[in-house]
Amino acid sequence: MSRRPTLAAALAAVLLGLLLPPSAGAAARPVPCAGSCWEPRPTVRPWQIQLAGRIDVTVPAPVVEVDCDGTPAATVRALQRRGAKVLGYIDAGSLESYRADAQRFPPAVVGRLYDGYPDERWLDVRRLDVLLPLLRDRLRTCARNGFDGVDPDNMNGYENDTGFPLTADDQVRFNRALADEAHRQGLAVVLKNTGGLVPRLRRWFDGAVVESCFRFRECAQYAPFVAARRPVYAIEYERAPDQFCAEARRRSFSAIFKRTSLSAFRRTC
């Protein structure tokens, strides 16, 4: 026999719906990109990522990623004039202490050190109420400087020792909300690593950036992006191109070899 909900239960359900972000629901739908946004497609042409040193605006690459915070609009335009689409790197799931806005992040959402990076700490991605307004400002900076898309980093805190009891559901909720916000700003957005959540995130993201997937045999996790006609941009740090290029072509990935400094140096397929 069915039971009608009590008034208290009904009110609780309404309040829960108001408190949870739209992306948390089972029937959640991605926010479409505002305006005439870049819609990247799979390619095997080698891309470029440079986060250190003077930006090489002459690099022959269809997609170039540079730091959103530290790259002036003139450099973005110079890359675009040569035919490149430009991705902006932003830290999203962690906080780098040297960023100009670092003091805006309250201590309550700042967790443990990111292993190997003494200037970087994990963030409590459950706190959308705190983090989304701050990250929205970063996305607006990218949009204002003319970037075509963004690559939010450290989107897999739930797999790490962050100092917070993060779950996969927490991570999905955060990642979807951030992707929706990027689209509201007219920016394409790629998923950084986080292969285990691709089935739950693929519709929200316009592609993926993956590190060392050939080395760790994780590239198959990103096949749903290519199947949906969305690109995968791969970086290898330890395997030489002759060890991964053939597989990259089979998978329709754009793959490059980089040093961990992420300077202008690259080796291509």
HULINPE-V187569 format. One record per residue. N is the residue number from 0. RES is the residue in one letter. BURIAL is + if it has 24 or more other ideal C-beta (glycine too) atoms within 12 Angstrom, else -. D_CENTER is the distance of its C-alpha to the mean C-alpha in whole Angstrom. Layout:
BEGIN
((N,RES,BURIAL,D_CENTER) (N,RES,BURIAL,D_CENTER))
END
This chain:
BEGIN
((0,M,-,48) (1,S,-,45) (2,R,-,44) (3,R,-,43) (4,P,-,41) (5,T,-,42) (6,L,-,42) (7,A,-,40) (8,A,-,38) (9,A,-,37) (10,L,-,36) (11,A,-,34) (12,A,-,32) (13,V,-,31) (14,L,-,30) (15,L,-,28) (16,G,-,26) (17,L,-,26) (18,L,-,24) (19,L,-,22) (20,P,+,19) (21,P,-,19) (22,S,+,16) (23,A,+,18) (24,G,-,21) (25,A,-,22) (26,A,-,22) (27,A,-,19) (28,R,-,18) (29,P,+,15) (30,V,+,16) (31,P,-,16) (32,C,+,15) (33,A,-,18) (34,G,-,20) (35,S,-,20) (36,C,+,17) (37,W,+,15) (38,E,-,15) (39,P,+,14) (40,R,-,17) (41,P,+,17) (42,T,+,19) (43,V,+,20) (44,R,+,21) (45,P,+,19) (46,W,+,16) (47,Q,+,16) (48,I,+,14) (49,Q,+,16) (50,L,+,15) (51,A,-,19) (52,G,-,22) (53,R,-,23) (54,I,+,21) (55,D,-,23) (56,V,+,23) (57,T,-,25) (58,V,+,23) (59,P,-,23) (60,A,+,20) (61,P,+,19) (62,V,+,15) (63,V,+,15) (64,E,+,12) (65,V,+,13) (66,D,+,13) (67,C,+,13) (68,D,+,15) (69,G,+,17) (70,T,+,18) (71,P,-,20) (72,A,-,21) (73,A,-,23) (74,T,+,21) (75,V,+,19) (76,R,-,22) (77,A,-,24) (78,L,+,21) (79,Q,+,21) (80,R,-,25) (81,R,-,24) (82,G,-,23) (83,A,+,19) (84,K,+,16) (85,V,+,14) (86,L,+,10) (87,G,+,10) (88,Y,+,8) (89,I,+,8) (90,D,+,9) (91,A,+,8) (92,G,+,9) (93,S,+,12) (94,L,+,14) (95,E,+,16) (96,S,-,19) (97,Y,-,20) (98,R,+,18) (99,A,-,20) (100,D,-,19) (101,A,-,19) (102,Q,-,22) (103,R,-,21) (104,F,+,19) (105,P,-,22) (106,P,-,23) (107,A,-,23) (108,V,+,19) (109,V,+,19) (110,G,+,20) (111,R,-,21) (112,L,-,20) (113,Y,+,17) (114,D,-,19) (115,G,-,20) (116,Y,-,19) (117,P,-,22) (118,D,-,20) (119,E,+,17) (120,R,+,17) (121,W,+,15) (122,L,+,15) (123,D,+,16) (124,V,+,14) (125,R,+,17) (126,R,+,18) (127,L,+,16) (128,D,-,19) (129,V,-,19) (130,L,+,15) (131,L,+,14) (132,P,-,17) (133,L,+,16) (134,L,+,12) (135,R,+,14) (136,D,-,16) (137,R,+,13) (138,L,+,12) (139,R,+,15) (140,T,+,16) (141,C,+,13) (142,A,+,15) (143,R,-,18) (144,N,+,18) (145,G,+,18) (146,F,+,14) (147,D,+,14) (148,G,+,10) (149,V,+,7) (150,D,+,4) (151,P,+,3) (152,D,+,5) (153,N,+,8) (154,M,+,6) (155,N,+,10) (156,G,+,12) (157,Y,+,15) (158,E,-,16) (159,N,+,17) (160,D,-,19) (161,T,+,18) (162,G,-,21) (163,F,+,20) (164,P,-,21) (165,L,+,18) (166,T,-,18) (167,A,-,16) (168,D,-,17) (169,D,+,16) (170,Q,+,12) (171,V,+,12) (172,R,+,14) (173,F,+,11) (174,N,+,8) (175,R,+,10) (176,A,+,12) (177,L,+,9) (178,A,+,8) (179,D,+,12) (180,E,+,12) (181,A,+,10) (182,H,+,12) (183,R,+,15) (184,Q,+,15) (185,G,+,15) (186,L,+,12) (187,A,+,10) (188,V,+,6) (189,V,+,5) (190,L,+,4) (191,K,+,4) (192,N,+,8) (193,T,+,9) (194,G,+,12) (195,G,-,14) (196,L,+,13) (197,V,+,12) (198,P,-,15) (199,R,+,14) (200,L,+,11) (201,R,+,12) (202,R,+,13) (203,W,+,11) (204,F,+,8) (205,D,+,10) (206,G,+,9) (207,A,+,7) (208,V,+,8) (209,V,+,10) (210,E,+,12) (211,S,+,16) (212,C,+,16) (213,F,+,19) (214,R,-,21) (215,F,-,20) (216,R,-,21) (217,E,+,17) (218,C,+,17) (219,A,-,18) (220,Q,+,16) (221,Y,+,14) (222,A,+,17) (223,P,+,16) (224,F,+,14) (225,V,+,17) (226,A,-,19) (227,A,+,18) (228,R,-,18) (229,R,+,14) (230,P,+,13) (231,V,+,12) (232,Y,+,12) (233,A,+,13) (234,I,+,14) (235,E,+,17) (236,Y,+,19) (237,E,-,22) (238,R,+,23) (239,A,-,25) (240,P,+,24) (241,D,-,28) (242,Q,-,26) (243,F,+,23) (244,C,+,24) (245,A,-,26) (246,E,+,24) (247,A,+,21) (248,R,-,23) (249,R,-,24) (250,R,+,21) (251,S,+,20) (252,F,+,17) (253,S,+,17) (254,A,+,17) (255,I,+,18) (256,F,+,20) (257,K,+,19) (258,R,-,20) (259,T,-,18) (260,S,-,19) (261,L,+,17) (262,S,-,20) (263,A,+,21) (264,F,-,22) (265,R,+,21) (266,R,-,23) (267,T,+,23) (268,C,+,24))
END
